[in-house]
Amino acid sequence: MYQKLVRKEVMGILEKEVGSFLNKFLTPIEKIWQPSDYLPDPSSEDFKHDLEEIQTFAREMPYDLFVTLIGDCITEEALPSYESWLMGVDGVDQEQKEIGWANWVRAWTAEENRHGDLLSKYLYLCGRVNMREVEVTTQYLINDGFDLGTSMDPYRNFIYTSFQETATNISHRRVGTLAKQSGNGKLAKMCGVIAADEARHAKAYKHFVEKILEIDPSEMILAFEDMMRKKIVMPAHMMRQSGQKAGELWGHFSDAAQRCMVYTGQDYINILKDLLDEWKIEHVKGLNEKAEKAQEYLMKLPARLQKITDRISTPDLQFQFSWVKS
């Protein structure tokens, strides 16, 4: 109970800066891109040509890369779960009239909402997707919820979002790079602008952790250790398709992403290393004895994970997703 009160107090201290966080890390609505900026205009004389181009590239896209793109879209479309989760974090007051954490969550959600909107419309136009099955998976994902291991603790939540937003940036950026290499410039631009948003969001959450490390270093280090012991799970880990149980599809999707090198076990380790370096975890001072042990654990963790990752092989056999038209 005491630590919960301390966390709320720390959130209150940082809340005074939310206005500056909004200006620094998010983009004004009138200036930011919208999905229609990157989608073909049905009223244009070029619409038929643009549509044919989208469908041609979709047909030629490697299977694993294509289902990774679809899975990324589904993950983005489950946004209602993420907003409700963040609104429930200790220290977030939805009824507060002054600018506070609830404003951050709503503004962040508003930016994220454009991602699934853009990708889902692109997939609908591409002609290779069974959109009903994609929609079923999306509805299941929102309905089933998730367990990120953070509870309502803001420290653990900011650790999670720092990691997850970075991972999402990597995934979208890699899909965009592979699309560009095949000549698919339209998809490359879409993934690129989404990845840029995710990079800004990751920067914001990493900044929040950095600020808390200055105020309450021991508890933040302990929260970091706890999240890494549990392992960071992706928000779509409960993914399923028609006829499956919750979470049954996630492993197949993860394997596909690894096979096409969009997001791998090595990326997980690299993100951890980057966070340790960016937050200067090795050099954090003023820790209690328990936090010092957690600090030591965190600094040794990348090497341990590397040994495990080096021994793991990704299954070669492709799974047949109901999302893709046969």
Secondary structure, 3 states (H helix, E strand, C coil): CHHHHHHHHHHHHHHCCHHHHHHHHCCCCCCCCCHHHCCCCCCCCCHHHHHHHHHHHHHHCCHHHHHHHHHHHHHHHCHHHHHHHHHCCCCCCCCCCCCCHHHHHHHHHHHHHHHHHHHHHHHHHHCCECHHHHHHHHHHHHHHCCCCCCCCCHHHHHHHHHHHHHHHHHHHHHHHHHHHHCCCHHHHHHHHHHHHHHHHHHHHHHHHHHHHHHHCHHHHHHHHHHHHHHCCCCCCCCCCCCCCCCCCCHHHHHHHHHHCCCCCHHHHHHHHHHHHHHCCHHHCCCCCHHHHHHHHHHHHHHHHHHHHHHHCCCCCCCCCCCCECC
